[in-house]
């Protein structure tokens, strides 16, 4: 993980985690992708949110 400073508290310790609700394409409710949160371990400020597997969205036309 790249070296960065928290925008809220200036902390330098970050980690990644996911939650239990995947993001799903609107036209297909059976498959989904995890959201990955990067956040400061000192204050909990979320630095970024990204989708783990974007390929499931590419054919959602």
C-alpha positions as CSV (number, residue, x, y, z in Angstrom):
1,X,0.0,0.0,0.0
2,X,1.3,3.5,-0.9
3,X,2.5,5.9,1.8
4,X,-0.1,8.5,2.4
5,X,-1.4,10.8,5.1
6,X,-5.0,11.0,6.3
7,X,-6.8,14.1,5.2
8,X,-8.7,14.4,8.5
9,X,-6.1,13.6,11.2
10,X,-2.8,13.3,9.4
11,X,-2.4,9.6,10.4
12,X,-0.2,7.3,8.3
13,X,-1.7,3.9,9.2
14,X,-4.3,2.6,6.7
15,X,-5.9,-0.7,6.0
16,X,-8.4,-2.2,3.7
17,X,-11.7,-4.0,4.5
18,X,-15.0,-4.9,2.8
19,X,-18.6,-5.1,3.9
20,X,-21.2,-7.8,3.5
21,X,-23.2,-6.2,0.7
22,X,-21.8,-6.6,-2.9
23,X,-22.4,-4.1,-5.6
24,X,-24.6,-5.7,-8.3
25,X,-25.4,-4.7,-11.9
26,X,-28.9,-3.4,-12.2
27,X,-29.9,-5.9,-14.9
28,X,-28.5,-9.0,-13.2
29,X,-29.2,-9.6,-9.5
30,X,-27.4,-12.9,-8.9
31,X,-23.8,-11.8,-9.2
32,X,-22.0,-9.0,-7.5
33,X,-18.6,-7.5,-6.6
34,X,-17.1,-6.5,-3.3
35,X,-16.5,-2.9,-2.3
36,X,-13.0,-2.4,-0.9
37,X,-12.6,0.4,1.6
38,X,-9.2,2.0,2.4
39,X,-9.4,3.8,5.7
40,X,-7.3,5.5,8.4
41,X,-6.7,3.2,11.4
42,X,-6.3,6.3,13.7
43,X,-9.7,8.1,13.0
44,X,-11.6,5.8,10.6
45,X,-11.7,8.4,7.7
46,X,-12.4,6.5,4.5
47,X,-9.7,7.4,1.9
48,X,-11.1,5.4,-1.0
49,X,-13.7,2.9,-2.1
50,X,-13.1,0.7,-5.1
51,X,-14.9,-2.2,-6.7
52,X,-13.0,-5.5,-6.6
53,X,-14.2,-7.1,-9.9
54,X,-15.4,-4.7,-12.5
55,X,-15.6,-7.3,-15.3
56,X,-19.1,-8.3,-14.3
57,X,-20.3,-4.7,-15.2
58,X,-18.7,-4.6,-18.7
59,X,-21.4,-6.7,-20.4
60,X,-24.4,-5.2,-18.6
61,X,-26.1,-3.6,-21.6
